[in-house]
Amino acid sequence: MHKDTFFQKKHTLNIGGKLLDLTNPKVMGIINITPDSFFEGSRKQGTEAILQQAEKMLSEGADFLDLGAYSSRPGATDISLDEEIQRLLPAVEAISNNFPEAILSIDTFRAKVAEEAVKAGAHIINDISGGSLDADMFVTVANLQVPYVLMHMKGTPQTMVQHAQYADVVEEVFDYFVDKYHQLKQLGVKDVIIDPGFGFAKTPEQSYTLIKHFNRFDVLQLPILVGISRKKMIYNLLGTTAEDALNGTTALNTIALSKGANILRVHDVKAAVEAVKIFIACN
């Protein structure tokens, strides 16, 4: 697809009828409503713990809260649709009731979960599978008319490690976005955010290759979300653990900002907000 097929880069998202300006980078705080997410510090169960984390992240400057009830770490346990909904909806409703101004993103690859969550008060769908794990997802997002995070992944969370094989990882991810974005546009989805899917069916080396060639995605003229917080690509390189990877995360987030990232998806909101403020001051 020729680059002039795309519009000028979008700097706004329609959130429930209000425009959110992405001219300055934004921060998305991760709240995992799961018992087995890879970073223990992100796991929150029970309404009180979830609300406390939401309040903390919002007070630290989070622009979005990303709620996930299905762990997508490599080899994670598969759970049923009903269990995902039962974990997720009470959290969406509680945060919506207690923090009505909060913008809620839902980390799910299931169309029914997306639909129920938006009905309960959520605003954005963040799909790790780019519609590949549920054929109804793209039509559902089009019907809901909410922003959609289109991430690149191959396989499933249970099998993705074995799919980390590419002739050219940058070009394959780019072509994936071109194809999927075209499908979404044809269905009438207006707000699409792309996420290269660092660590999802990618080795640490492949993930760093994507960072090095980040400007390849400029031609798409779409907002870019970067989710590298405390991931293996950081702690493996530094010889540490996810628990000790905050400094490396901040360093890599800052590099991503310098290469054009619009949204940082993070476990540690305060550190990311500070990185954004310093980045803005230098530009």
Helices and strands as residue ranges (DSSP letters): G 3-5, E 12-15, E 18-21, E 26-32, G 40-42, H 47-59, E 64-68, H 81-98, E 104-107, H 111-119, E 124-127, H 137-144, E 148-151, G 160-163, H 169-187, E 192-195, H 204-212, G 214-220, E 225-226, H 232-238, G 242-244, H 246-258, E 263-266, H 269-281
